[in-house]
Amino acid sequence: MNWLYQLLTESSVPHALLTISLVISIGLAFGHIPFFKVRLGIAGVLFSGLAFGHFGISIDAHIMHFLREFGLILFVYAIGLQVGPGFVNSFLRHGVKLNILAASIVLLGALITIGITYFGNIDIAVAVGLYSGATTNTPSLAAAQEVLANIPNINNETLKMPGLGYAVAYPFGIIGIILSMLLLKRFFKININQEAAAFQKLQKQSTLRPIWKDLTIQNPNIDGLTIAEIPFFDAMNIIVTRILHQGKVSLVTDTTRFALGDTIRLVGSHNDLHKIKMLVGTDSEFELKSFSDTLHSKRLIVTNKEAIGKSVGELRTLYGVIISRIHRPEVELVPNNATHIYFGDELYIVGSKDALEKISPVVGNSVEILNTPQIIPIFIGITLGVVLGSWPFFFPGIPSAIKLGLAGGPLIVAILLSQIPSWGTMSWHLPKSSNIILKDIGIVLFLACVGLHSGDHFISTLVDGDGLYWMFCAVFITLIPLIIVAFIGRYFYKINFLSLCGLLAGSMTDPPALAFANSLNGSPAVAISYATVYPLVMILRIIVSQVIILLFIH
């Protein structure tokens, strides 16, 4: 059994892989155990690593460093691809106010962190770890450790301090966010069902998500005109798909002429359809679908490389169909003839049965191809992210250059690339299941390495050292910004409670808090506000943790 003893004790690649795998497996199992109905989730890997490190079980420092940084890159790159497609859209539609409030939470936490270093006599390396743990933001910890490692004359013991501070502060970081939601609910006497209903009503009034409406033509000015002769449909980004004329439903083409009394089906946003009623006529008493036995609709997914880049107008002309909606990750839009289609687009197509059968193979509609990730774009994106993260930025008053680092660079690159649906036949799209695997593998590798690196000092710091005092200070970093901003958001801006819960969870980039907020009600309000503030908050926390180190390290 010599080989087993060597495997368990001698520093080698198999030993490192075995140790990391055990840390992750035990940590994930531990994270599924509920403590007062709250689970640590993936963060359980950190505490598993701390336990291994405490008992002297570790791996080669160079292997650990590589696994930690590579895991971090995979995690933030997957996060960027996940939130990127809807980031700009949600920011402009819902998010300016929410992002200002979320940024205020980040900056208030940073100010409190700086305050406790001066008035609480806590080393800045520990304080920045408390800042990351109290806000449950792992990438900011990674960014702080990276910039700390690049400062001359920093010893190995100092490099361990952020990880220890993070581990001490993390548990209340999760509890504190949930506690702030419950305090807000109690103080303002919130009725959650009423909040959900109010949000749903607001969404219906303001949504840009395409819907359809059947209208009867009563405007004599468009009697006898074709769709090409009526400018306001294109101007208002509305598509006319079907027409009921003399009891027969047909597809609207460029030569179709409208007549008074005809019923037409229009697809567009709720607001635009409401406005166009004044130009067309009243709601129809009929539903066109019930009249049609020759027209059908079908959802097709673009997976054929020959279809990528073609315009909606080109497909309409060649195959005699109407593409009324295009769904992309987090976004659904009404296309015009000049809109180009990309890999992964889901097209809502209306046409005859024969036309739909002809266009299906042209579009592709292969779920198997869609769910097969392309590996080359992933590593091109990571390459660009590493280059951007290593690029030094110089600012007046800051002694050293600021870098986005291996946390910020890949995140920003992924968000930017997610705005480009495809590049020729190469797609930046990553199937949801692949994205989850990439993200989870990345974060567990990072947390396992952080735990192993800091574990030898964790228990002694917590029991014999300043650990309990650090934990007490971290409570202020967690609670004060959340309570202040939550009160302002509700009292002054009248933000929906469920949206506010999503804001609080997103400002801390905390999935357990998001899960708790979602358990209050099934309304999408929580997820929308969480996704709206998440990218900006992630980038801000990464930058702020570096600035704190660079400005206040002695």
C-alpha positions as CSV (number, residue, x, y, z in Angstrom):
1,M,0.0,0.0,0.0
2,N,3.0,2.2,-0.4
3,W,1.5,3.8,-3.5
4,L,-1.5,4.9,-1.6
5,Y,0.6,6.5,1.2
6,Q,2.6,8.3,-1.5
7,L,-0.5,9.5,-3.2
8,L,-1.9,10.9,0.0
9,T,1.3,12.6,1.3
10,E,3.8,13.4,-1.4
11,S,3.4,16.6,-3.4
12,S,2.5,15.6,-7.0
13,V,-0.1,16.3,-9.7
14,P,-2.2,13.2,-8.7
15,H,-2.0,14.3,-5.1
16,A,-3.2,17.8,-6.0
17,L,-6.1,16.5,-8.1
18,L,-7.1,14.1,-5.4
19,T,-7.0,16.8,-2.7
20,I,-8.9,19.3,-4.7
21,S,-11.6,16.8,-5.7
22,L,-12.1,15.7,-2.1
23,V,-12.3,19.4,-0.9
24,I,-14.9,20.2,-3.6
25,S,-17.0,17.0,-3.1
26,I,-17.1,17.4,0.7
27,G,-17.7,21.1,0.5
28,L,-20.6,20.8,-1.9
29,A,-22.2,18.1,0.3
30,F,-21.7,20.4,3.3
31,G,-23.2,23.3,1.4
32,H,-26.5,21.3,0.9
33,I,-27.1,21.0,4.6
34,P,-29.6,23.6,5.8
35,F,-28.8,25.8,8.8
36,F,-32.0,27.6,9.9
37,K,-33.4,27.0,6.4
38,V,-30.3,28.7,4.8
39,R,-27.8,26.6,2.9
40,L,-24.2,27.7,2.2
41,G,-24.4,26.2,-1.3
42,I,-21.1,26.5,-3.2
43,A,-19.6,28.5,-0.4
44,G,-19.4,25.2,1.5
45,V,-16.4,24.5,-0.6
46,L,-14.5,27.4,1.1
47,F,-15.1,26.0,4.5
48,S,-14.2,22.5,3.4
49,G,-10.9,23.9,2.1
50,L,-10.3,25.7,5.4
51,A,-10.8,22.4,7.3
52,F,-8.3,20.6,5.1
53,G,-5.9,23.4,5.4
54,H,-6.3,23.5,9.2
55,F,-5.2,19.8,9.4
56,G,-2.2,20.4,7.2
57,I,-3.6,18.8,4.0
58,S,-2.6,21.1,1.1
59,I,-1.2,21.0,-2.4
60,D,1.8,22.4,-4.3
61,A,1.7,26.2,-4.2
62,H,2.2,26.6,-7.9
63,I,-0.5,24.2,-8.8
64,M,-2.8,25.9,-6.3
65,H,-2.1,29.3,-7.8
66,F,-2.9,28.1,-11.3
67,L,-6.1,26.3,-10.3
68,R,-7.3,29.3,-8.3
69,E,-6.7,31.8,-11.2
70,F,-8.0,29.5,-13.9
71,G,-11.1,28.7,-11.9
72,L,-11.7,32.4,-11.4
73,I,-11.4,33.1,-15.1
74,L,-13.9,30.3,-16.0
75,F,-16.4,31.6,-13.4
76,V,-16.4,35.3,-14.4
77,Y,-16.3,34.6,-18.1
78,A,-19.4,32.4,-17.7
79,I,-21.1,35.0,-15.6
80,G,-20.4,37.6,-18.3
81,L,-21.9,35.4,-21.1
82,Q,-24.9,34.7,-18.8
83,V,-25.9,38.3,-17.9
84,G,-24.5,40.1,-21.0
85,P,-27.3,39.6,-23.5
86,G,-29.9,41.4,-21.4
87,F,-27.6,43.8,-19.6
88,V,-27.8,46.8,-21.9
89,N,-31.5,46.2,-22.6
90,S,-32.4,45.9,-18.9
91,F,-30.1,48.7,-17.9
92,L,-31.9,51.2,-20.2
93,R,-35.4,49.9,-19.5
94,H,-35.4,49.4,-15.8
95,G,-32.0,50.0,-14.5
96,V,-30.6,53.5,-14.2
97,K,-32.2,54.1,-10.8
98,L,-31.6,50.6,-9.6
99,N,-28.0,50.7,-10.6
100,I,-27.4,54.0,-8.9
101,L,-28.8,52.5,-5.6
102,A,-26.8,49.3,-6.0
103,A,-23.6,51.3,-6.7
104,S,-24.4,53.3,-3.5
105,I,-24.4,50.0,-1.5
106,V,-21.0,49.1,-3.0
107,L,-19.5,52.5,-2.2
108,L,-21.0,52.8,1.3
109,G,-19.5,49.4,2.1
110,A,-16.1,50.5,0.9
111,L,-16.3,53.7,3.1
112,I,-17.2,51.6,6.2
113,T,-14.4,49.2,5.4
114,I,-11.9,52.1,5.3
115,G,-13.4,53.5,8.5
116,I,-12.9,50.3,10.4
117,T,-9.2,50.1,9.3
118,Y,-8.6,53.5,10.9
119,F,-11.0,53.5,13.9
120,G,-11.1,49.7,14.5
121,N,-7.3,49.2,14.1
122,I,-7.7,46.4,11.5
123,D,-5.0,45.8,8.9
124,I,-6.1,46.8,5.4
125,A,-5.4,43.2,4.0
126,V,-7.9,41.8,6.6
127,A,-10.4,44.6,6.0
128,V,-10.6,44.1,2.3
129,G,-11.2,40.4,3.0
130,L,-14.0,41.4,5.4
131,Y,-15.4,43.7,2.7
132,S,-15.5,40.8,0.2
133,G,-16.9,38.3,2.7
134,A,-19.5,40.7,4.2
135,T,-20.8,41.3,0.7
136,T,-20.4,37.6,-0.4
137,N,-18.4,38.7,-3.5
138,T,-15.7,36.2,-4.3
139,P,-14.3,37.9,-7.4
140,S,-13.5,41.1,-5.4
141,L,-11.5,38.9,-3.0
142,A,-9.6,37.4,-6.0
143,A,-8.9,40.9,-7.4
144,A,-7.7,42.1,-4.0
145,Q,-5.4,39.1,-3.6
146,E,-4.0,39.5,-7.1
147,V,-3.1,43.2,-6.6
148,L,-1.8,42.5,-3.1
149,A,0.5,39.8,-4.5
150,N,2.0,42.3,-7.0
151,I,3.0,44.8,-4.3
152,P,6.7,44.6,-3.4
153,N,7.7,43.3,0.0
154,I,4.4,41.6,0.8
155,N,5.0,38.4,2.7
156,N,3.1,35.1,2.4
157,E,1.3,35.6,5.8
158,T,-0.1,39.0,4.6
159,L,-1.4,37.3,1.5
160,K,-3.4,34.9,3.6
161,M,-5.2,37.7,5.5
162,P,-7.8,38.6,2.8
163,G,-8.9,34.9,2.7
164,L,-9.2,34.7,6.5
165,G,-11.2,37.9,6.6
166,Y,-13.5,36.6,3.8
167,A,-14.1,33.3,5.6
168,V,-14.9,35.0,8.9
169,A,-17.3,37.5,7.4
170,Y,-19.0,35.3,4.8
171,P,-21.7,33.5,7.0
172,F,-23.2,36.8,8.3
173,G,-22.9,38.2,4.8
174,I,-25.6,35.8,3.7
175,I,-27.7,36.1,6.8
176,G,-27.4,39.9,6.8
177,I,-28.9,40.3,3.3
178,I,-31.9,38.1,4.2
179,L,-32.3,39.9,7.6
180,S,-32.4,43.3,5.8
181,M,-35.2,42.1,3.5
182,L,-37.2,40.9,6.6
183,L,-36.6,44.2,8.4
184,L,-37.8,46.1,5.4
185,K,-40.9,44.0,5.0
186,R,-41.8,44.5,8.7
187,F,-41.0,48.2,8.9
188,F,-43.1,49.1,5.8
189,K,-45.8,46.5,6.6
190,I,-45.4,45.0,3.1
191,N,-48.1,42.8,1.6
192,I,-46.1,40.6,-0.8
193,N,-49.0,39.5,-3.0
194,Q,-50.1,43.1,-3.5
195,E,-46.5,44.0,-4.5
196,A,-46.4,41.1,-7.0
197,A,-49.8,42.2,-8.5
198,A,-48.6,45.8,-8.8
199,F,-45.4,44.8,-10.5
200,Q,-47.3,42.6,-13.0
201,K,-49.7,45.5,-13.8
202,L,-46.7,47.8,-14.4
203,Q,-45.0,45.3,-16.6
204,K,-48.1,44.9,-18.8
205,Q,-48.2,48.7,-19.2
206,S,-44.6,49.3,-20.0
207,T,-43.3,46.0,-21.5
208,L,-41.4,46.0,-24.8
209,R,-42.0,42.3,-25.1
210,P,-43.8,41.6,-28.4
211,I,-47.4,40.7,-28.3
212,W,-50.1,40.4,-30.9
213,K,-53.4,42.2,-31.4
214,D,-56.2,41.9,-34.0
215,L,-57.7,45.2,-35.2
216,T,-60.5,46.0,-37.6
217,I,-59.6,48.6,-40.3
218,Q,-61.7,51.7,-39.9
219,N,-59.4,54.4,-41.2
220,P,-60.4,55.4,-44.7
221,N,-57.0,56.8,-45.4
222,I,-55.5,53.3,-45.6
223,D,-58.3,51.9,-47.7
224,G,-56.9,50.3,-50.8
225,L,-53.2,50.8,-49.8
226,T,-50.5,48.1,-49.6
227,I,-48.3,47.7,-46.6
228,A,-45.4,49.3,-48.5
229,E,-47.5,52.4,-49.0
230,I,-48.3,52.8,-45.3
231,P,-45.2,54.3,-43.5
232,F,-46.3,54.1,-39.9
233,F,-46.0,50.3,-39.5
234,D,-42.3,50.3,-40.1
235,A,-41.8,53.6,-38.2
236,M,-43.5,52.1,-35.1
237,N,-41.7,48.7,-35.5
238,I,-44.9,46.8,-36.0
239,I,-45.4,43.8,-38.2
240,V,-48.7,42.9,-39.9
241,T,-48.8,39.1,-40.3
242,R,-52.3,38.1,-41.4
243,I,-55.4,39.6,-42.8
244,L,-59.1,38.5,-42.7
245,H,-60.7,39.7,-46.0
246,Q,-64.1,38.5,-47.1
247,G,-64.1,35.7,-44.7
248,K,-60.7,34.3,-45.7
249,V,-57.4,34.6,-43.7
250,S,-54.2,35.0,-45.7
251,L,-50.6,36.0,-45.2
252,V,-49.9,39.7,-45.6
253,T,-47.4,40.3,-48.5
254,D,-46.1,43.4,-50.2
255,T,-48.9,43.3,-52.7
256,T,-51.8,42.8,-50.2
257,R,-54.2,45.7,-50.3
258,F,-56.2,46.7,-47.2
259,A,-59.9,47.5,-47.2
260,L,-62.3,49.0,-44.7
261,G,-63.7,46.3,-42.5
262,D,-60.8,43.9,-42.9
263,T,-59.2,42.5,-39.8
264,I,-55.5,42.4,-39.5
265,R,-53.1,40.9,-36.9
266,L,-50.3,43.1,-35.7
267,V,-47.2,42.2,-33.7
268,G,-45.4,44.7,-31.6
269,S,-44.9,46.1,-28.1
270,H,-47.8,46.8,-25.8
271,N,-47.3,50.6,-26.0
272,D,-46.9,50.7,-29.8
273,L,-50.0,48.6,-30.4
274,H,-52.0,50.8,-28.1
275,K,-50.9,53.9,-30.1
276,I,-51.5,52.4,-33.5
277,K,-55.2,51.7,-32.7
278,M,-55.8,55.4,-33.4
279,L,-54.4,55.0,-36.9
280,V,-56.0,51.7,-37.8
281,G,-59.2,51.0,-35.9
282,T,-60.8,49.2,-33.0
283,D,-60.2,45.8,-31.5
284,S,-61.6,43.0,-33.7
285,E,-64.4,40.9,-32.3
286,F,-62.8,37.9,-34.1
287,E,-59.5,36.1,-33.4
288,L,-57.9,35.4,-36.8
289,K,-56.4,32.1,-35.7
290,S,-59.9,30.6,-35.4
291,F,-60.6,31.5,-39.1
292,S,-57.3,30.2,-40.5
293,D,-57.0,26.6,-41.8
294,T,-54.2,27.4,-44.3
295,L,-51.9,29.5,-42.2
296,H,-49.8,28.0,-39.5
297,S,-47.1,29.3,-37.1
298,K,-43.9,27.6,-35.9
299,R,-40.9,28.3,-33.7
300,L,-37.6,27.5,-35.4
301,I,-34.1,27.8,-34.0
302,V,-31.3,29.1,-36.3
303,T,-28.5,26.4,-36.3
304,N,-27.7,26.1,-40.0
305,K,-24.6,28.1,-40.9
306,E,-26.0,28.9,-44.3
307,A,-28.8,30.9,-42.7
308,I,-26.6,33.0,-40.4
309,G,-26.5,36.6,-41.5
310,K,-29.5,36.5,-43.8
311,S,-32.0,39.2,-43.4
312,V,-35.6,38.8,-42.4
313,G,-36.7,40.4,-45.7
314,E,-34.6,37.9,-47.7
315,L,-36.2,34.9,-46.0
316,R,-39.7,36.5,-46.4
317,T,-39.2,37.0,-50.2
318,L,-37.6,33.6,-50.9
319,Y,-40.0,31.4,-48.8
320,G,-43.2,33.4,-48.5
321,V,-43.3,33.6,-44.7
322,I,-43.6,36.2,-42.1
323,I,-41.1,36.3,-39.2
324,S,-43.0,38.1,-36.5
325,R,-40.7,37.7,-33.5
326,I,-37.1,36.9,-32.8
327,H,-36.1,35.6,-29.4
328,R,-32.5,35.9,-28.2
329,P,-31.1,35.2,-24.7
330,E,-32.9,37.6,-22.4
331,V,-34.3,39.6,-25.3
332,E,-37.3,39.3,-27.6
333,L,-37.7,41.7,-30.5
334,V,-40.0,42.6,-33.4
335,P,-37.8,42.4,-36.6
336,N,-38.0,44.5,-39.7
337,N,-36.9,43.5,-43.2
338,A,-33.3,44.6,-42.5
339,T,-32.9,42.6,-39.3
340,H,-30.2,39.9,-39.6
341,I,-30.6,36.5,-38.0
342,Y,-27.8,34.8,-35.9
343,F,-26.9,31.4,-34.6
344,G,-29.2,30.5,-31.7
345,D,-32.0,32.9,-32.6
346,E,-35.5,31.5,-32.1
347,L,-37.8,32.7,-34.9
348,Y,-41.6,32.8,-34.7
349,I,-42.6,32.2,-38.3
350,V,-46.1,32.4,-39.9
351,G,-46.9,30.8,-43.3
352,S,-48.5,28.0,-45.1
353,K,-47.7,24.4,-44.2
354,D,-45.6,24.0,-47.3
355,A,-43.7,27.2,-46.7
356,L,-42.9,26.2,-43.2
357,E,-41.7,22.8,-44.3
358,K,-39.4,24.4,-46.9
359,I,-37.8,26.9,-44.5
360,S,-37.3,24.5,-41.6
361,P,-34.1,22.8,-43.1
362,V,-32.8,26.2,-44.3
363,V,-32.9,27.6,-40.7
364,G,-31.7,24.4,-39.2
365,N,-33.8,23.9,-36.1
366,S,-31.4,21.4,-34.6
367,V,-31.5,21.3,-30.8
368,E,-28.5,18.9,-30.8
369,I,-26.3,21.5,-32.6
370,L,-27.6,24.3,-30.4
371,N,-26.8,22.4,-27.2
372,T,-23.2,21.5,-28.4
373,P,-20.9,24.3,-27.2
374,Q,-18.2,25.7,-29.5
375,I,-14.9,25.5,-27.7
376,I,-12.8,27.9,-29.9
377,P,-14.9,31.0,-29.0
378,I,-14.6,30.2,-25.3
379,F,-10.8,30.3,-25.4
380,I,-10.7,33.3,-27.8
381,G,-12.8,35.2,-25.2
382,I,-10.6,34.1,-22.3
383,T,-7.5,35.2,-24.3
384,L,-9.0,38.6,-24.8
385,G,-10.1,38.8,-21.2
386,V,-6.6,38.0,-19.9
387,V,-5.1,40.7,-22.1
388,L,-7.6,43.3,-21.0
389,G,-7.3,42.2,-17.3
390,S,-3.5,42.6,-17.5
391,W,-3.7,46.1,-19.2
392,P,-2.5,48.7,-16.6
393,F,-4.6,51.9,-16.1
394,F,-3.0,54.9,-14.4
395,F,-5.0,57.4,-12.4
396,P,-3.9,60.6,-10.7
397,G,-3.3,60.2,-7.0
398,I,-3.0,56.4,-7.1
399,P,0.6,55.2,-6.7
400,S,0.3,52.1,-8.8
401,A,-1.5,51.1,-11.9
402,I,-5.0,49.6,-11.6
403,K,-5.8,46.5,-13.5
404,L,-9.1,44.9,-14.1
405,G,-7.3,41.6,-13.3
406,L,-8.3,38.1,-14.1
407,A,-11.7,38.7,-12.5
408,G,-12.6,42.0,-14.3
409,G,-11.0,41.5,-17.8
410,P,-12.8,38.2,-18.7
411,L,-16.0,39.5,-17.2
412,I,-16.1,42.7,-19.4
413,V,-15.0,40.8,-22.5
414,A,-17.7,38.2,-22.0
415,I,-20.4,40.9,-21.7
416,L,-19.1,42.7,-24.8
417,L,-18.9,39.4,-26.8
418,S,-22.4,38.4,-25.7
419,Q,-23.7,41.5,-27.6
420,I,-22.3,39.9,-30.8
421,P,-24.6,36.9,-31.5
422,S,-22.1,35.3,-33.9
423,W,-19.0,35.9,-36.0
424,G,-19.5,34.1,-39.2
425,T,-20.2,30.5,-38.3
426,M,-18.5,30.9,-34.9
427,S,-21.0,31.7,-32.1
428,W,-20.3,33.2,-28.7
429,H,-23.6,31.6,-27.6
430,L,-23.0,29.1,-24.8
431,P,-25.9,26.6,-24.0
432,K,-27.4,27.2,-20.6
433,S,-26.3,23.8,-19.3
434,S,-22.7,24.4,-20.5
435,N,-22.7,27.8,-19.0
436,I,-23.7,26.5,-15.6
437,I,-21.1,23.8,-15.7
438,L,-18.3,26.2,-16.7
439,K,-19.4,28.7,-14.0
440,D,-19.7,26.1,-11.2
441,I,-16.4,24.3,-12.0
442,G,-14.7,27.7,-12.0
443,I,-16.0,28.9,-8.6
444,V,-15.5,25.6,-6.8
445,L,-11.8,25.5,-8.0
446,F,-11.3,29.0,-6.8
447,L,-12.9,28.6,-3.4
448,A,-11.2,25.2,-2.7
449,C,-7.8,26.9,-3.3
450,V,-8.6,29.9,-1.2
451,G,-9.7,27.6,1.7
452,L,-6.6,25.4,1.4
453,H,-4.3,28.5,1.3
454,S,-5.9,30.1,4.4
455,G,-6.9,27.1,6.5
456,D,-3.8,26.7,8.6
457,H,-4.6,30.0,10.4
458,F,-8.4,30.1,10.4
459,I,-9.3,28.3,13.7
460,S,-6.5,30.0,15.6
461,T,-7.6,33.4,14.3
462,L,-11.3,32.8,15.1
463,V,-10.7,31.3,18.6
464,D,-7.5,32.7,19.9
465,G,-7.0,35.8,17.7
466,D,-9.2,38.7,16.5
467,G,-11.6,36.5,14.5
468,L,-14.7,37.4,16.6
469,Y,-13.9,41.1,16.6
470,W,-13.5,40.9,12.8
471,M,-16.8,39.2,12.5
472,F,-18.4,42.0,14.6
473,C,-16.9,44.7,12.3
474,A,-18.1,42.8,9.2
475,V,-21.7,43.1,10.4
476,F,-21.5,46.8,9.9
477,I,-20.2,46.4,6.3
478,T,-23.1,44.1,5.5
479,L,-26.1,45.7,7.2
480,I,-25.6,49.5,7.2
481,P,-25.4,50.0,3.4
482,L,-28.3,47.6,2.8
483,I,-30.6,49.2,5.4
484,I,-29.9,52.8,4.3
485,V,-30.3,52.1,0.6
486,A,-33.4,49.9,1.1
487,F,-35.1,52.6,3.2
488,I,-34.3,55.3,0.6
489,G,-35.4,53.1,-2.3
490,R,-38.8,52.3,-0.6
491,Y,-39.5,55.6,1.2
492,F,-38.4,58.1,-1.4
493,Y,-38.5,56.3,-4.7
494,K,-41.4,53.9,-3.9
495,I,-39.6,51.0,-5.5
496,N,-41.6,47.7,-5.5
497,F,-40.6,45.5,-2.5
498,L,-39.8,42.5,-4.7
499,S,-37.7,44.6,-7.0
500,L,-35.9,46.0,-4.0
501,C,-35.2,42.5,-2.7
502,G,-33.7,41.6,-6.1
503,L,-31.6,44.9,-5.9
504,L,-30.3,44.0,-2.4
505,A,-29.4,40.4,-3.5
506,G,-27.8,41.7,-6.7
507,S,-25.8,44.4,-5.0
508,M,-24.2,41.6,-3.0
509,T,-24.1,39.2,-6.0
510,D,-25.5,36.6,-3.6
511,P,-27.4,33.6,-5.0
512,P,-28.6,32.3,-1.6
513,A,-30.2,35.7,-1.0
514,L,-31.7,35.6,-4.5
515,A,-33.2,32.1,-3.8
516,F,-34.7,33.4,-0.5
517,A,-36.2,36.5,-2.2
518,N,-37.7,34.2,-5.0
519,S,-39.2,32.0,-2.3
520,L,-41.3,35.0,-1.0
521,N,-43.2,35.1,-4.3
522,G,-42.9,33.7,-7.8
523,S,-42.9,37.1,-9.4
524,P,-40.1,37.8,-12.0
525,A,-39.6,41.2,-10.3
526,V,-36.8,39.8,-8.1
527,A,-34.8,38.2,-11.0
528,I,-35.2,41.2,-13.3
529,S,-33.7,43.7,-10.8
530,Y,-31.1,41.2,-9.7
531,A,-29.9,40.7,-13.3
532,T,-30.1,44.5,-14.0
533,V,-27.7,45.5,-11.2
534,Y,-25.5,42.3,-11.2
535,P,-22.9,43.2,-14.0
536,L,-22.3,46.8,-12.8
537,V,-22.0,45.7,-9.2
538,M,-19.6,42.9,-10.0
539,I,-17.3,45.2,-12.0
540,L,-17.5,47.9,-9.3
541,R,-16.6,45.5,-6.4
542,I,-13.7,44.2,-8.4
543,I,-12.3,47.7,-9.0
544,V,-13.1,49.0,-5.5
545,S,-11.3,46.2,-3.7
546,Q,-8.2,46.9,-5.7
547,V,-8.4,50.7,-5.1
548,I,-8.7,50.1,-1.3
549,I,-5.5,48.0,-1.3
550,L,-3.6,50.4,-3.5
551,L,-4.6,53.5,-1.6
552,F,-4.4,52.3,2.0
553,I,-1.7,49.5,2.1
554,H,1.2,50.5,4.3
